[in-house]
Amino acid sequence: MMRAISIAKFIDDITNEDAVIARNEVVAVSDGAGGGGVFAGDWSDYLVKQLPDEPIECFEAFDTWIDGIWEPFYNEREADAKALGGMFLNKFYDEGSFATLVAVWKDGSWLSYGDSVAFCYNKISDKLQHSFTRLADFNSPPYLINCKDPLKKEGFRKGRFKIDGDSLVFAASDTLAHYILMMYEIAHSDLFADELQDAVSAQTKNSNFIKTAQAMGVIDFKYDVIRKLQNCPNGSFLRNHIRGLLKRGLIGHDDYSLVIM
């Protein structure tokens, strides 16, 4: 069951800037933000590999953890940037490297910084717990961890899922996470009518995905969403599944990452 899958955008010769891990103690997704800075993919990969086996319990502990790991990464990448020189080096000094991070430990503890999302789905009760705020918030720029700048406390979120034998714990990068949360809320639209309306009213590309999904009729979240993700054991299967969602206008174009505990 445990798996960590990450696939790049559907563009030839493009670098996947996401990173994933699935260890016995922790699963995590980091989405390297290539819109600013450099070495985003390296930074996301470094973050997930440095995660401790024990939960990080608060912002202060998270800040201490980042403070204890950033310097070796910075020094190595500074040497790489110097070798490339010019504008690349200036961009590294000015902007650094950016990434989100979401992690879930085996006791259900989770943390997030940015818009990658942790989930816990109970297959019997059909209840979905998650680490995010509201569907419309995917339209806002995410908080990002930088390899050289201080963290912002307001970007940090922490919690613990209620887990039992019927629970599936997983996490996803932002675009796949938006699809999952959107489909759950539409499947339970009586509970999320206001949240869905706010997200549609934002009139963004995400609004179009919501309207397309709403036009599908009845959605069985367990079978139409969860089961199909569980049936993706590797990147090839996930790529085929995402390709189908793209054709149906249900998901945006991005790197896609999925980890299952």
Summary of the structure (lengths in Angstrom):
residues: 261
radius of gyration: 18.2
end to end distance: 7.0
largest distance: 57.4
contacts: 853
relative contact order: 0.18
helix: 43%
strand: 22%
